[in-house]
């Protein structure tokens, strides 16, 4: 039987994390009063990732796990995120290339019968 079996973390760290989540959620809700745009969505995503990271680190006890387990769980989502960003950039490039070579955006094309 190992000496650290049954070890518990002090409750203070959970209360601090709960308070931090409460404050971060308040900031997240405060973004509703901002003008729509990239800054607003960037803030929402950053706050979301910070809150999720805190939950994983403290409440799911990842902060006390071995590095190999942390990497096995956290690295694949990073790669998936990079691939999503690359796909979004490629989609924008394809869309803009089609506009350049074929003319107006498909959303602006007049439908038959509507003048």
SEVOFI-686317 format. One record per residue: residue in one letter; x, y, z of N, C-alpha, C in turn. Coordinates in nm, 4 decimals. Example, Ala and Ser with C-alpha at 12.3 -4.5 7.8 and 13.67 -1.06 7.14 Angstrom:
# SEVOFI-686317
<'A', <1.3190, -0.5690, 0.7800>, <1.2300, -0.4500, 0.7800>, <1.3200, -0.3300, 0.7800>>
<'S', <1.2850, -0.2250, 0.7080>, <1.3670, -0.1060, 0.7140>, <1.2900, 0.0030, 0.7870>>
END
This chain:
# SEVOFI-686317
<'X', <0.0837, -0.1169, 0.0000>, <0.0000, 0.0000, 0.0000>, <0.0890, 0.1243, 0.0000>>
<'X', <0.0681, 0.2111, -0.0957>, <0.1541, 0.3291, -0.1044>, <0.1113, 0.4337, -0.0018>>
<'X', <0.2054, 0.5234, 0.0268>, <0.1798, 0.6223, 0.1310>, <0.0822, 0.7313, 0.0856>>
<'X', <0.0698, 0.7536, -0.0481>, <-0.0188, 0.8603, -0.0942>, <-0.1578, 0.8093, -0.1322>>
<'X', <-0.1861, 0.6834, -0.1056>, <-0.3187, 0.6306, -0.1375>, <-0.4221, 0.6932, -0.0448>>
<'X', <-0.5302, 0.7435, -0.1019>, <-0.6348, 0.8056, -0.0232>, <-0.6056, 0.9513, 0.0099>>
<'X', <-0.4997, 1.0071, -0.0493>, <-0.4650, 1.1463, -0.0238>, <-0.5717, 1.2378, -0.0830>>
<'X', <-0.6071, 1.3400, -0.0078>, <-0.7067, 1.4354, -0.0540>, <-0.6436, 1.5735, -0.0638>>
<'X', <-0.6956, 1.6525, -0.1575>, <-0.6473, 1.7884, -0.1743>, <-0.7279, 1.8796, -0.0822>>
<'X', <-0.6675, 1.9890, -0.0387>, <-0.7420, 2.0801, 0.0493>, <-0.8622, 2.1394, -0.0236>>
<'X', <-0.9696, 2.1581, 0.0488>, <-1.0920, 2.2115, -0.0100>, <-1.0758, 2.3545, -0.0591>>
<'X', <-0.9772, 2.4252, -0.0080>, <-0.9561, 2.5643, -0.0474>, <-0.9354, 2.5774, -0.1979>>
<'X', <-0.8609, 2.4857, -0.2568>, <-0.8331, 2.4939, -0.4001>, <-0.9609, 2.4791, -0.4823>>
<'X', <-1.0555, 2.3982, -0.4348>, <-1.1826, 2.3818, -0.5043>, <-1.2681, 2.5092, -0.4932>>
<'X', <-1.2671, 2.5723, -0.3770>, <-1.3426, 2.6964, -0.3590>, <-1.2842, 2.8091, -0.4440>>
<'X', <-1.1513, 2.8146, -0.4526>, <-1.0871, 2.9165, -0.5374>, <-1.1252, 2.8938, -0.6831>>
<'X', <-1.1215, 2.7692, -0.7274>, <-1.1559, 2.7383, -0.8666>, <-1.3023, 2.7689, -0.8933>>
<'X', <-1.3891, 2.7361, -0.7997>, <-1.5319, 2.7648, -0.8166>, <-1.5542, 2.9149, -0.8289>>
<'X', <-1.4855, 2.9924, -0.7457>, <-1.4970, 3.1382, -0.7518>, <-1.4436, 3.1908, -0.8848>>
<'X', <-1.3302, 3.1384, -0.9297>, <-1.2729, 3.1802, -1.0576>, <-1.3683, 3.1491, -1.1728>>
<'X', <-1.4316, 3.0334, -1.1686>, <-1.5286, 2.9981, -1.2725>, <-1.6478, 3.0935, -1.2707>>
<'X', <-1.6916, 3.1299, -1.1524>, <-1.8026, 3.2238, -1.1382>, <-1.7659, 3.3597, -1.1985>>
<'X', <-1.6460, 3.4092, -1.1679>, <-1.6008, 3.5389, -1.2193>, <-1.5834, 3.5326, -1.3710>>
<'X', <-1.5196, 3.4257, -1.4216>, <-1.5001, 3.4117, -1.5660>, <-1.6335, 3.4012, -1.6389>>
<'X', <-1.7306, 3.3344, -1.5788>, <-1.8635, 3.3271, -1.6403>, <-1.9276, 3.4654, -1.6448>>
<'X', <-1.9055, 3.5455, -1.5423>, <-1.9563, 3.6828, -1.5432>, <-1.8959, 3.7632, -1.6571>>
<'X', <-1.7640, 3.7482, -1.6779>, <-1.6989, 3.8156, -1.7915>, <-1.7557, 3.7655, -1.9229>>
<'X', <-1.7802, 3.6362, -1.9306>, <-1.8343, 3.5779, -2.0534>, <-1.9728, 3.6336, -2.0837>>
<'X', <-2.0566, 3.6439, -1.9826>, <-2.1906, 3.7002, -2.0031>, <-2.1844, 3.8493, -2.0339>>
<'X', <-2.0819, 3.9185, -1.9821>, <-2.0668, 4.0616, -2.0081>, <-2.0358, 4.0886, -2.1555>>
<'X', <-1.9815, 3.9902, -2.2251>, <-1.9528, 4.0092, -2.3676>, <-2.0814, 4.0232, -2.4488>>
<'X', <-2.1955, 3.9861, -2.3936>, <-2.3227, 4.0028, -2.4640>, <-2.3545, 4.1504, -2.4889>>
<'X', <-2.2948, 4.2383, -2.4109>, <-2.3205, 4.3810, -2.4270>, <-2.2249, 4.4466, -2.5270>>
<'X', <-2.1297, 4.3684, -2.5794>, <-2.0349, 4.4213, -2.6773>, <-2.0957, 4.4157, -2.8168>>
<'X', <-2.0414, 4.4970, -2.9061>, <-2.0839, 4.4914, -3.0455>, <-2.0397, 4.3585, -3.1055>>
<'X', <-2.1255, 4.2961, -3.1882>, <-2.0850, 4.1708, -3.2521>, <-1.9604, 4.1923, -3.3374>>
<'X', <-1.8728, 4.0956, -3.3349>, <-1.7508, 4.1051, -3.4137>, <-1.6466, 4.0061, -3.3649>>
<'X', <-1.5286, 4.0185, -3.4242>, <-1.4215, 3.9230, -3.3933>, <-1.3715, 3.9351, -3.2504>>
<'X', <-1.3681, 4.0563, -3.1955>, <-1.3203, 4.0734, -3.0584>, <-1.4138, 4.0020, -2.9614>>
<'X', <-1.5416, 4.0194, -2.9818>, <-1.6404, 3.9553, -2.8942>, <-1.6280, 3.8033, -2.8995>>
<'X', <-1.6223, 3.7480, -3.0205>, <-1.6140, 3.6024, -3.0328>, <-1.4807, 3.5499, -2.9835>>
<'X', <-1.3743, 3.6258, -3.0024>, <-1.2441, 3.5845, -2.9506>, <-1.2462, 3.5789, -2.7980>>
<'X', <-1.3047, 3.6812, -2.7352>, <-1.3153, 3.6814, -2.5888>, <-1.3994, 3.5647, -2.5384>>
<'X', <-1.5089, 3.5370, -2.6057>, <-1.5949, 3.4254, -2.5644>, <-1.5174, 3.2939, -2.5717>>
<'X', <-1.4446, 3.2734, -2.6815>, <-1.3690, 3.1483, -2.6974>, <-1.2544, 3.1383, -2.5972>>
<'X', <-1.1837, 3.2487, -2.5738>, <-1.0741, 3.2461, -2.4775>, <-1.1266, 3.2137, -2.3378>>
<'X', <-1.2338, 3.2807, -2.2972>, <-1.2914, 3.2538, -2.1646>, <-1.3407, 3.1100, -2.1543>>
<'X', <-1.3984, 3.0582, -2.2633>, <-1.4465, 2.9198, -2.2626>, <-1.3309, 2.8221, -2.2417>>
<'X', <-1.2193, 2.8445, -2.3144>, <-1.1049, 2.7544, -2.3016>, <-1.0398, 2.7644, -2.1644>>
<'X', <-1.0336, 2.8842, -2.1075>, <-0.9758, 2.9007, -1.9736>, <-1.0616, 2.8280, -1.8701>>
<'X', <-1.1929, 2.8432, -1.8802>, <-1.2819, 2.7742, -1.7857>, <-1.2712, 2.6227, -1.8009>>
<'X', <-1.2708, 2.5731, -1.9249>, <-1.2594, 2.4292, -1.9477>, <-1.1260, 2.3768, -1.8962>>
<'X', <-1.0189, 2.4528, -1.9179>, <-0.8876, 2.4115, -1.8682>, <-0.8849, 2.4035, -1.7164>>
<'X', <-0.9459, 2.5011, -1.6506>, <-0.9516, 2.4976, -1.5047>, <-1.0309, 2.3798, -1.4520>>
<'X', <-1.1403, 2.3490, -1.5179>, <-1.2226, 2.2343, -1.4757>, <-1.1450, 2.1049, -1.4914>>
<'X', <-1.0773, 2.0910, -1.6057>, <-0.9986, 1.9688, -1.6296>, <-0.8834, 1.9601, -1.5304>>
<'X', <-0.8156, 2.0709, -1.5061>, <-0.6976, 2.0715, -1.4195>, <-0.7323, 2.0427, -1.2740>>
<'X', <-0.8362, 2.1080, -1.2226>, <-0.8676, 2.0959, -1.0794>, <-0.9711, 1.9871, -1.0522>>
<'X', <-1.0896, 2.0002, -1.1115>, <-1.1985, 1.9096, -1.0764>, <-1.1805, 1.7688, -1.1331>>
<'X', <-1.1098, 1.7570, -1.2461>, <-1.0847, 1.6251, -1.3030>, <-0.9457, 1.5738, -1.2638>>
<'X', <-0.8766, 1.6481, -1.1780>, <-0.7494, 1.6083, -1.1176>, <-0.6370, 1.5863, -1.2176>>
<'X', <-0.6431, 1.6512, -1.3344>, <-0.5352, 1.6365, -1.4312>, <-0.4074, 1.7070, -1.3850>>
<'X', <-0.4190, 1.8026, -1.2990>, <-0.3023, 1.8734, -1.2483>, <-0.2097, 1.7844, -1.1675>>
<'X', <-0.2591, 1.6737, -1.1190>, <-0.1796, 1.5852, -1.0367>, <-0.1443, 1.4548, -1.1085>>
<'X', <-0.1722, 1.4474, -1.2366>, <-0.1410, 1.3262, -1.3140>, <-0.0005, 1.3339, -1.3724>>
<'X', <0.0456, 1.2196, -1.4236>, <0.1751, 1.2143, -1.4897>, <0.1702, 1.2903, -1.6208>>
<'X', <0.2874, 1.3372, -1.6645>, <0.2972, 1.4132, -1.7880>, <0.2518, 1.3309, -1.9082>>
<'X', <0.2840, 1.2021, -1.9100>, <0.2460, 1.1173, -2.0240>, <0.0942, 1.1115, -2.0397>>
<'X', <0.0217, 1.1005, -1.9295>, <-0.1248, 1.0959, -1.9372>, <-0.1801, 1.2305, -1.9805>>
<'X', <-0.1220, 1.3388, -1.9278>, <-0.1661, 1.4724, -1.9693>, <-0.1493, 1.4896, -2.1199>>
<'X', <-0.0331, 1.4516, -2.1715>, <-0.0073, 1.4669, -2.3144>, <-0.0983, 1.3775, -2.3979>>
<'X', <-0.1241, 1.2560, -2.3493>, <-0.2100, 1.1639, -2.4243>, <-0.3529, 1.2158, -2.4350>>
<'X', <-0.3962, 1.2929, -2.3376>, <-0.5326, 1.3442, -2.3383>, <-0.5417, 1.4818, -2.4036>>
<'X', <-0.4412, 1.5675, -2.3849>, <-0.4509, 1.7056, -2.4293>, <-0.3952, 1.7319, -2.5690>>
<'X', <-0.3002, 1.6524, -2.6170>, <-0.2389, 1.6788, -2.7475>, <-0.3347, 1.6518, -2.8646>>
<'X', <-0.4095, 1.5410, -2.8680>, <-0.4996, 1.5186, -2.9825>, <-0.6000, 1.6315, -3.0068>>
<'X', <-0.6655, 1.6898, -2.9044>, <-0.7546, 1.8023, -2.9335>, <-0.6817, 1.9238, -2.9923>>
<'X', <-0.5560, 1.9436, -2.9545>, <-0.4796, 2.0539, -3.0120>, <-0.4606, 2.0311, -3.1618>>
<'X', <-0.4239, 1.9090, -3.1996>, <-0.4086, 1.8775, -3.3415>, <-0.5409, 1.8929, -3.4168>>
<'X', <-0.6499, 1.8497, -3.3561>, <-0.7805, 1.8641, -3.4204>, <-0.8140, 2.0126, -3.4377>>
<'X', <-0.7836, 2.0939, -3.3376>, <-0.8063, 2.2377, -3.3484>, <-0.7252, 2.3007, -3.4609>>
<'X', <-0.5996, 2.2593, -3.4745>, <-0.5155, 2.3105, -3.5834>, <-0.5747, 2.2704, -3.7180>>
<'X', <-0.6202, 2.1467, -3.7301>, <-0.6804, 2.1020, -3.8561>, <-0.8093, 2.1786, -3.8869>>
<'X', <-0.8887, 2.2088, -3.7867>, <-1.0109, 2.2871, -3.8079>, <-0.9764, 2.4269, -3.8580>>
<'X', <-0.8735, 2.4876, -3.7990>, <-0.8311, 2.6204, -3.8440>, <-0.7828, 2.6151, -3.9890>>
<'X', <-0.7042, 2.5138, -4.0216>, <-0.6563, 2.4996, -4.1598>, <-0.7720, 2.4789, -4.2579>>
<'X', <-0.8721, 2.4008, -4.2183>, <-0.9883, 2.3804, -4.3056>, <-1.0668, 2.5103, -4.3236>>
<'X', <-1.0782, 2.5893, -4.2190>, <-1.1500, 2.7166, -4.2304>, <-1.0757, 2.8122, -4.3232>>
<'X', <-0.9433, 2.8168, -4.3119>, <-0.8645, 2.9018, -4.4009>, <-0.8769, 2.8558, -4.5456>>
<'X', <-0.8743, 2.7266, -4.5676>, <-0.8883, 2.6730, -4.7035>, <-1.0278, 2.7027, -4.7592>>
<'X', <-1.1292, 2.6950, -4.6752>, <-1.2652, 2.7253, -4.7207>, <-1.2764, 2.8717, -4.7621>>
<'X', <-1.2174, 2.9621, -4.6835>, <-1.2187, 3.1043, -4.7204>, <-1.1459, 3.1272, -4.8514>>
<'X', <-1.0305, 3.0611, -4.8676>, <-0.9535, 3.0751, -4.9907>, <-1.0335, 3.0255, -5.1112>>
<'X', <-1.0989, 2.9121, -5.0965>, <-1.1798, 2.8576, -5.2059>, <-1.2954, 2.9520, -5.2395>>
<'X', <-1.3614, 3.0029, -5.1381>, <-1.4741, 3.0930, -5.1596>, <-1.4295, 3.2198, -5.2324>>
<'X', <-1.3199, 3.2797, -5.1861>, <-1.2709, 3.4023, -5.2491>, <-1.2202, 3.3777, -5.3913>>
<'X', <-1.1600, 3.2608, -5.4145>, <-1.1136, 3.2265, -5.5489>, <-1.2322, 3.2107, -5.6437>>
<'X', <-1.3385, 3.1502, -5.5978>, <-1.4582, 3.1351, -5.6821>, <-1.5190, 3.2707, -5.7158>>
<'X', <-1.5215, 3.3619, -5.6195>, <-1.5746, 3.4961, -5.6457>, <-1.4872, 3.5662, -5.7493>>
<'X', <-1.3553, 3.5509, -5.7345>, <-1.2628, 3.6181, -5.8261>, <-1.2789, 3.5681, -5.9692>>
<'X', <-1.2946, 3.4378, -5.9875>, <-1.2992, 3.3817, -6.1224>, <-1.4399, 3.3734, -6.1814>>
<'X', <-1.5416, 3.3569, -6.0973>, <-1.6776, 3.3375, -6.1486>, <-1.7686, 3.4571, -6.1250>>
<'X', <-1.7199, 3.5609, -6.0626>, <-1.8029, 3.6789, -6.0440>, <-1.8584, 3.6893, -5.9043>>
<'X', <-1.9803, 3.7410, -5.8974>, <-2.0433, 3.7709, -5.7688>, <-2.0596, 3.6482, -5.6810>>
<'X', <-2.0825, 3.6772, -5.5552>, <-2.1080, 3.5718, -5.4573>, <-2.2380, 3.5001, -5.4935>>
<'X', <-2.2453, 3.3678, -5.4713>, <-2.3683, 3.2947, -5.5016>, <-2.4890, 3.3466, -5.4248>>
<'X', <-2.4673, 3.4145, -5.3128>, <-2.5783, 3.4669, -5.2345>, <-2.6402, 3.5897, -5.2994>>
<'X', <-2.5644, 3.6543, -5.3870>, <-2.6135, 3.7755, -5.4508>, <-2.6736, 3.7495, -5.5882>>
<'X', <-2.6715, 3.6257, -5.6345>, <-2.7220, 3.5932, -5.7673>, <-2.8733, 3.6025, -5.7654>>
<'X', <-2.9278, 3.6635, -5.8684>, <-3.0735, 3.6810, -5.8787>, <-3.1385, 3.5492, -5.9178>>
<'X', <-3.2453, 3.5149, -5.8489>, <-3.3173, 3.3926, -5.8827>, <-3.4157, 3.4194, -5.9964>>
<'X', <-3.4433, 3.3202, -6.0797>, <-3.5362, 3.3407, -6.1921>, <-3.6742, 3.3808, -6.1420>>
<'X', <-3.7352, 3.4770, -6.2095>, <-3.8696, 3.5186, -6.1753>, <-3.8732, 3.6347, -6.0768>>
<'X', <-3.7617, 3.6694, -6.0165>, <-3.7552, 3.7818, -5.9228>, <-3.6727, 3.8925, -5.9844>>
<'X', <-3.7348, 4.0047, -6.0184>, <-3.6627, 4.1147, -6.0829>, <-3.6560, 4.2322, -5.9936>>
END
